[in-house]
């Protein structure tokens, strides 16, 4: 049994087809600033490196840093 924590940054973009496209980055740095992320997302949009099925990335939709804690209450016996 163990407690584990996980931290990710989820960058969500708007697409030309009116949908969203998200990139999840594990273990973002602790002092991550909004301006840094916005600049990186704008570079991703301008580069056209991602082309989801719903069309090209057209803008920034959302930026979240998500922390989760998992308390594993049961570990199955090892065989």
Secondary structure per residue as TSV (DSSP state, phi and psi in degrees):
chain	resnum	aa	ss	phi	psi
A	1	X	-	360.0	137.0
A	2	X	E	-155.5	156.2
A	3	X	E	-106.3	129.5
A	4	X	E	-126.9	150.6
A	5	X	E	-120.9	152.6
A	6	X	E	-140.9	139.0
A	7	X	E	-132.4	128.7
A	8	X	E	-135.7	155.5
A	9	X	E	-108.0	127.5
A	10	X	E	-110.7	115.2
A	11	X	E	-103.2	120.1
A	12	X	E	-115.3	130.2
A	13	X	E	-113.4	153.3
A	14	X	E	-88.2	148.8
A	15	X	E	-116.8	165.0
A	16	X	T	-61.6	-26.7
A	17	X	T	-86.0	9.1
A	18	X	S	80.3	12.4
A	19	X	-	-106.8	-172.5
A	20	X	E	-121.6	158.0
A	21	X	E	-137.7	127.0
A	22	X	E	-118.1	144.1
A	23	X	E	-118.9	130.7
A	24	X	E	-110.8	125.0
A	25	X	E	-113.5	119.7
A	26	X	E	-75.1	149.5
A	27	X	S	51.8	56.5
A	28	X	-	-67.0	155.6
A	29	X	-	-63.2	152.3
A	30	X	T	-63.4	-38.4
A	31	X	T	-99.2	34.5
A	32	X	-	-59.7	131.0
A	33	X	-	-109.4	147.3
A	34	X	H	-55.7	-44.4
A	35	X	H	-60.2	-37.7
A	36	X	H	-63.4	-45.1
A	37	X	H	-68.6	-43.1
A	38	X	H	-60.2	-43.8
A	39	X	H	-61.8	-43.9
A	40	X	H	-64.6	-41.9
A	41	X	H	-65.5	-39.1
A	42	X	H	-64.0	-36.0
A	43	X	H	-65.7	-40.3
A	44	X	H	-62.1	-44.7
A	45	X	H	-61.6	-48.5
A	46	X	H	-65.0	-33.4
A	47	X	H	-74.3	-25.3
A	48	X	T	67.7	22.1
A	49	X	-	-65.9	-28.9
A	50	X	-	-109.5	134.4
A	51	X	E	-134.0	84.4
A	52	X	E	-66.9	164.7
A	53	X	T	-61.1	-22.0
A	54	X	T	-89.2	9.5
A	55	X	E	107.9	175.3
A	56	X	E	-61.9	153.5
A	57	X	E	-71.7	132.4
A	58	X	E	-117.8	-16.7
A	59	X	E	-176.1	174.6
A	60	X	E	-88.8	128.3
A	61	X	E	-103.1	-42.5
A	62	X	E	-164.2	153.4
A	63	X	E	-135.7	124.9
A	64	X	E	-136.3	142.0
A	65	X	E	-109.0	122.5
A	66	X	E	-116.7	124.8
A	67	X	E	-108.5	130.9
A	68	X	E	-128.4	146.4
A	69	X	E	-122.3	129.7
A	70	X	E	-117.1	126.7
A	71	X	E	-106.8	101.8
A	72	X	E	-78.7	107.7
A	73	X	-	-86.6	-11.9
A	74	X	-	-146.6	126.9
A	75	X	-	-111.1	123.2
A	76	X	-	-64.5	149.5
A	77	X	-	-61.0	143.3
A	78	X	-	-81.1	134.5
A	79	X	-	-84.7	360.0
